[in-house]
């Protein structure tokens, strides 16, 4: 990577069914993703959007607005040498403005918010494959399925309730990790990494500070790069704290980025690869 490699931050907001992408504005964004059925969250602060766009978002996301169609938010980041990659995609839940003259709009969003209150009822044949159930769950919540778990037969599957709760049940009946990552439903074997998704992390590849040992495994902060994904493998090499070195599966992934300030980091938490449930 060149010694000076300008960063890129792009924010997309849905206006009247059209995704408008903004680049070059003053943007700060932070978020957290979970490799479990919890909803991923993101907060974006963007300055000097047009009054038309601000008014639309403030009106359409108001709790008093009767129009409950989803308004999408996307966040992409990267550098000129490598291009951009997706950090977050979800439904806008709340907007609030700052004082003039440089009006900053704070936008909050969550994955699956639009289908959260949708009630579904489904059932399968007396014996159904977990992959078939996962495919139907993904379709019912409008997601693309990535199935990387060991397939197995499930007896007498049925579900009635909130659409997102199907993901909880999928994880329970399959003894797998099932979670939403942007527009994808991922189903994989418990505490095994996503296939062919791995990043080697050391002081030479962007590690910031020292790795922190936790009850679950490790917590590390490092420079934003495209190989990291939720549920992926993190190969940590620490010379200062060799006890923290090893292969981990990312179960919680946060990001802190800014177009003009210092922040441009991943904050990842991982469990030892292959560790079983207690």
C-alpha positions in Angstrom: 0.0 0.0 0.0 1.4 3.5 -0.9 2.7 5.6 2.0 -0.2 8.0 1.3 -3.3 6.1 0.3 -6.4 8.4 0.6 -9.4 6.8 2.3 -12.8 6.6 0.8 -16.1 6.8 2.7 -19.4 6.4 1.0 -22.9 6.6 2.5 -26.0 5.6 0.7 -29.5 6.6 1.8 -32.7 5.6 0.2 -34.8 8.6 -1.1 -38.2 7.9 -2.7 -37.0 4.4 -3.5 -33.7 5.5 -5.0 -30.4 4.9 -3.3 -28.4 8.1 -3.3 -24.7 7.7 -2.6 -22.7 10.5 -1.0 -18.9 10.8 -1.1 -16.6 13.6 -0.1 -18.7 15.0 2.7 -17.7 15.1 6.4 -18.8 11.7 7.6 -18.3 9.7 10.9 -19.7 6.2 11.2 -19.7 3.5 13.9 -21.4 0.2 14.2 -21.4 -3.3 15.6 -22.2 -6.6 14.1 -23.0 -9.9 15.9 -22.6 -13.5 14.8 -25.9 -14.3 16.5 -29.5 -13.3 16.1 -29.0 -9.8 17.6 -29.6 -7.0 15.1 -26.6 -5.3 13.8 -26.5 -1.5 14.5 -24.9 1.5 12.8 -24.8 5.3 13.5 -23.8 7.8 10.8 -23.1 11.5 11.2 -23.1 13.3 7.9 -22.7 17.0 7.5 -24.2 19.4 4.9 -26.7 17.2 3.1 -29.2 19.2 1.1 -32.2 20.5 2.9 -34.4 18.5 0.6 -32.7 15.2 1.7 -32.7 16.2 5.4 -36.3 17.1 5.4 -37.3 13.8 3.6 -35.3 11.6 6.0 -36.5 13.5 9.1 -40.1 13.3 8.0 -40.1 9.7 6.7 -38.4 8.2 9.7 -40.5 10.1 12.2 -42.5 7.8 14.5 -45.5 10.0 13.6 -45.2 9.1 9.9 -47.8 6.6 8.7 -45.6 5.5 5.7 -43.7 2.6 7.2 -41.9 1.5 4.0 -38.2 0.7 4.7 -35.5 3.4 4.1 -32.2 1.8 3.5 -28.7 2.9 4.7 -25.5 1.6 3.3 -21.9 2.4 4.5 -18.9 1.5 2.3 -15.2 2.4 3.0 -11.8 1.6 1.7 -8.8 3.3 0.1 -7.9 4.4 -3.4 -5.4 1.5 -3.8 -8.0 -1.3 -3.0 -11.4 0.2 -3.6 -14.3 0.1 -1.2 -16.1 -2.7 0.6 -19.4 -2.9 2.4 -19.4 -2.2 6.2 -23.1 -2.0 6.8 -26.5 -2.3 5.2 -29.8 -2.0 7.1 -33.0 -0.1 7.7 -33.0 3.5 9.0 -34.7 3.7 12.4 -34.1 7.3 13.5 -32.7 10.7 12.3 -32.0 13.9 14.2 -30.3 17.2 13.1 -27.8 19.4 14.8 -27.8 23.1 15.1 -26.9 25.4 12.1 -24.8 26.5 10.3 -23.1 23.2 9.5 -26.1 20.9 10.0 -25.0 17.4 10.8 -27.7 14.7 10.4 -27.3 11.7 12.7 -28.8 8.6 11.1 -29.3 5.3 13.1 -30.1 2.0 11.4 -30.5 -1.7 12.2 -30.5 -4.8 10.1 -33.9 -6.5 9.7 -35.8 -3.6 11.3 -38.5 -3.5 8.6 -39.3 -7.3 9.0 -38.9 -7.3 12.7 -42.6 -7.0 13.4 -43.7 -9.1 10.5 -45.5 -12.3 11.7 -44.9 -15.5 9.8 -46.1 -19.0 10.0 -44.3 -21.9 8.3 -43.9 -25.7 8.6 -41.9 -28.3 6.8 -42.2 -32.0 6.0 -41.8 -34.5 8.8 -38.1 -34.8 7.9 -36.4 -31.7 6.3 -32.9 -30.7 5.7 -31.5 -27.8 7.7 -30.4 -26.2 4.4 -34.0 -26.3 3.1 -35.3 -24.6 6.3 -32.5 -22.0 6.1 -33.4 -21.2 2.5 -37.0 -20.7 3.4 -36.1 -18.5 6.4 -33.8 -16.3 4.2 -36.6 -15.9 1.6 -39.1 -14.9 4.3 -36.9 -12.1 5.6 -35.6 -10.9 2.2 -32.0 -12.1 2.5 -29.6 -14.1 0.4 -28.5 -17.3 2.1 -24.9 -18.4 2.6 -25.1 -21.9 4.0 -21.8 -23.3 5.2 -22.9 -25.6 8.0 -22.9 -29.4 8.1 -26.4 -30.3 6.7 -28.6 -32.4 8.9 -32.2 -33.7 9.1 -34.7 -31.8 11.3 -37.9 -33.5 12.4 -41.3 -31.7 12.4 -40.1 -28.1 12.0 -42.8 -25.5 12.4 -42.7 -21.8 13.4 -45.2 -19.1 14.2 -44.1 -15.6 15.3 -41.9 -12.6 14.5 -40.0 -13.1 11.3 -36.5 -12.4 12.7 -37.1 -14.9 15.5 -36.8 -17.6 12.9 -33.1 -17.0 13.0 -33.0 -17.8 16.7 -34.8 -21.0 16.1 -32.6 -21.9 13.2 -29.5 -21.6 15.4 -31.2 -23.7 18.1 -32.4 -26.6 16.1 -29.2 -26.9 14.0 -26.7 -26.2 16.8 -25.1 -23.7 14.4 -24.2 -20.0 14.2 -27.1 -18.2 12.3 -26.9 -14.5 11.8 -27.5 -11.6 9.5 -24.5 -9.8 7.9 -25.8 -6.9 5.9 -28.1 -8.4 3.2 -27.0 -12.0 3.9 -28.2 -14.8 6.2 -25.2 -16.8 7.2 -25.5 -20.3 8.6 -22.3 -22.0 9.6 -21.0 -24.6 12.1 -20.7 -23.3 15.6 -17.4 -21.5 16.2 -16.0 -22.5 12.9 -14.8 -19.8 10.5 -16.5 -18.8 7.2 -14.9 -20.6 4.3 -11.9 -19.0 2.7 -12.3 -15.8 4.8 -9.2 -15.2 6.9 -7.0 -12.3 7.9 -3.5 -12.5 9.5 -3.1 -9.7 12.0 0.2 -8.5 13.6 1.9 -5.2 14.4 3.2 -5.3 10.8 -0.4 -5.6 9.3 -2.2 -2.9 11.2 -2.7 -4.0 14.8 -3.2 -1.0 17.0 -2.0 -1.3 20.6 -2.0 -4.6 22.4 -4.5 -7.5 22.1 -6.9 -7.7 25.1 -7.6 -11.1 26.6 -11.3 -11.6 27.4 -13.5 -14.4 28.9 -14.4 -15.4 25.4 -11.0 -15.0 23.8 -9.5 -11.8 22.5 -10.4 -8.2 21.6 -8.2 -6.3 19.1 -8.3 -3.0 17.3 -6.7 -2.7 13.9 -6.7 -0.6 10.7 -9.7 -1.1 8.4 -9.0 -3.6 5.6 -11.2 -5.7 3.3 -10.3 -9.3 4.4 -12.1 -9.1 7.7 -15.7 -10.4 7.9 -18.0 -11.3 10.7 -17.6 -15.0 11.3 -14.3 -15.1 9.5 -11.0 -16.3 10.8 -8.5 -14.0 12.5 -4.9 -15.3 12.8 -3.3 -13.2 15.5 0.4 -12.9 15.9 1.5 -10.9 19.0 5.2 -10.6 19.9 4.5 -8.6 23.1 1.8 -10.9 24.4 2.3 -14.4 22.8 -0.4 -15.9 25.0 -2.9 -14.0 22.8 -1.6 -15.5 19.6 -3.6 -18.1 17.8 -6.5 -18.7 15.4 -9.8 -17.1 16.3 -13.4 -16.8 14.9 -14.8 -13.3 14.9 -18.1 -13.3 16.8 -18.5 -9.5 17.2 -17.2 -6.9 14.8 -17.3 -3.2 15.3 -16.1 -0.4 13.1 -15.2 3.2 13.7 -14.5 5.3 10.6 -14.3 9.0 9.6 -13.7 10.7 6.3 -11.6 13.5 7.8 -10.6 12.5 11.4 -8.3 9.8 12.8 -10.8 6.9 13.1 -10.5 4.1 10.5 -10.5 1.0 12.6 -12.0 -2.5 13.0 -12.6 -3.6 16.6 -13.0 -7.4 16.6 -13.8 -9.9 19.3 -13.0 -13.5 18.7 -13.2 -17.0 20.2 -10.6 -19.7 19.9 -11.2 -21.6 16.7 -13.1 -24.8 17.4 -13.9 -24.0 21.0 -17.1 -25.8 22.0 -20.1 -24.5 23.9 -19.8 -24.6 27.7 
